[in-house]
Amino acid sequence: MVVAPGSPAGAGFRGAGLRRTGGCGWLPLPVMDTEHARARLLAERAEVAELIRGAESARQQDSEAEAETGDIADAAQPLTAEGLDESVAETLRERLAALDRALRRLDDGIYGRSVRSGLPIFDERLEADLAAELTVEEARGGP
């Protein structure tokens, strides 16, 4: 099915330009609708921010438990848990930063384009990762 540029290409998407297919001609180059993208980015951002608060709270509790332990063997467990909590929180902070960068690209009108090459990032990739900054090929180490 060929969809004309500018017509709906799926839930939350709109056609924007054309892409060459393997011998079938041209198909629309869909780009995620900005309002759909913004709503999903903001929802994920709120969820990640809440997870960060939970991880930081758990780390604080582990730190307090470490201070209360009197047995050397017991001290290792809260320390390990505290390190794990910090690792989780750091990963979540990185995701939050990626979401913030995606929101800035959305505001700048360049969301859905690679930050490296400017090439379009296809719908499937954006649906899988709203904050995708590279095309699939670039992320795999290609051109």
DAHUTA-V547547 format. One record per pair of residues at least 24 apart in sequence whose ideal C-beta (glycine too) atoms are under 6 Angstrom apart, sorted by the first residue. I is the first residue (numbers start at 1). J is the second residue. D is the distance in whole Angstrom. If there is no record, write none. Layout:
BEGIN
i=I j=J d=D
i=I j=J d=D
END
This chain:
BEGIN
i=3 j=28 d=5
i=12 j=36 d=3
i=13 j=123 d=6
i=29 j=120 d=6
i=30 j=123 d=5
i=31 j=112 d=5
i=32 j=112 d=6
i=32 j=126 d=5
i=37 j=106 d=6
i=38 j=106 d=6
i=40 j=130 d=6
i=41 j=99 d=6
i=41 j=102 d=6
i=41 j=103 d=5
i=41 j=130 d=5
i=44 j=99 d=6
i=45 j=99 d=5
i=48 j=92 d=6
i=48 j=95 d=5
i=48 j=96 d=5
i=51 j=92 d=5
i=52 j=89 d=6
i=52 j=92 d=5
i=55 j=85 d=5
i=55 j=88 d=5
i=55 j=89 d=4
i=56 j=89 d=6
i=58 j=85 d=5
i=59 j=85 d=4
i=59 j=86 d=6
i=98 j=131 d=4
i=99 j=131 d=5
i=102 j=131 d=4
i=114 j=138 d=6
END
